[in-house]
Amino acid sequence: MTINEYIGSRIRELREKKGLSIRSAAAEIGMNWSTLHNYEDGRRSIPLDALNRIARYYNASAGEILSDTLDLMNKDELEDA
C-alpha cells in the first residue's frame, strides 16, 4: 500500500464509524464527494489544509490521523516480515 492509501483507509474508517455516506460526510466537510472518495481510495495526495478540515470534522487532529497511519504501516511491515 502507498502512504496515500494508508491515510485514505484511516479517513474512511473514521467516516464509517460515524455511519456516514461519503456524500453526506463530504457535504458536511465542505468538499466535493468525489474528492473525498479519491482521498479515501488513495488516488490523490491529500493537501494538509484538506487533511486538517477532515480531521476537525471527525474531532481528531491531522497528527492523530498521520500517527495512526504510521502505526498501520508498521503493523503491515511486521506482518510481511
N, C-alpha and C positions, 0 to 999 in steps of 0.2 A: 504494500500500500504506500501511497505517497503521503507527504505531510498534509496536503490539501484534503485527501480522503479521510485521514485521521481526524482532522479538525471538523470536517463536514459530518462525520459519523457522530461526533460528540454533540454538535449542534442539533442534529436530527434526534438524538437521544433526549436532549432537553425538551425539544418540541413534543415528542411523543409522550414524555412523562406528564406534560400538561394536557394531553389528549386533544391536541390541536391539529387541524389540517394544515398543510403547507400554505394554502391560500389565506386562511384566517390569520396564521402567525405572521405572514409577510405583510398583510394589510395592517395589522396592529404595530408591527415594527416600522412600517412606512417604506417598504421596498416592494418591487415587483416580485410576484411569486416565482417567476422563472429564474430570477437572480438568486433568490434564496435556495431554490431547487438545485441550481448549479453549484452553489457553495456546499450544500449538503452532500451532493454527489462527488465533490472534489474535482469538478470540471473547471472551476475557476478559483484562482487565488483570491482570498478574502482580504480586502484592504482593512487596515487597522481601524479606521473610523466605522466601517460596517461591522466588524467584529465587536467593537465597543457597544454599538447600538443593539446588536443581538444579545450580547451578554447582559446588558442592563435590563432588557426586556425579560430575560429569564432569571433576574435577580442574582446574577453571577458577575464575575469580572472577566475581562479578557485573559488576565493572568491565570485564573482558575481553569478556563477552557484550555489554554495552552498547556498548563501543568497536567491536566487530565489527559490531554493528547500525548504528551511525552510519556506518561505512565502507560498508556495503551501501547505505544510504540515499543517501549522497553519490554513489556509483557510479551508482545508478539515475537520480539527478537529472542527472548529466553525460550519460548516455546519452539522456535525454529532451530535452536542450537542443539 
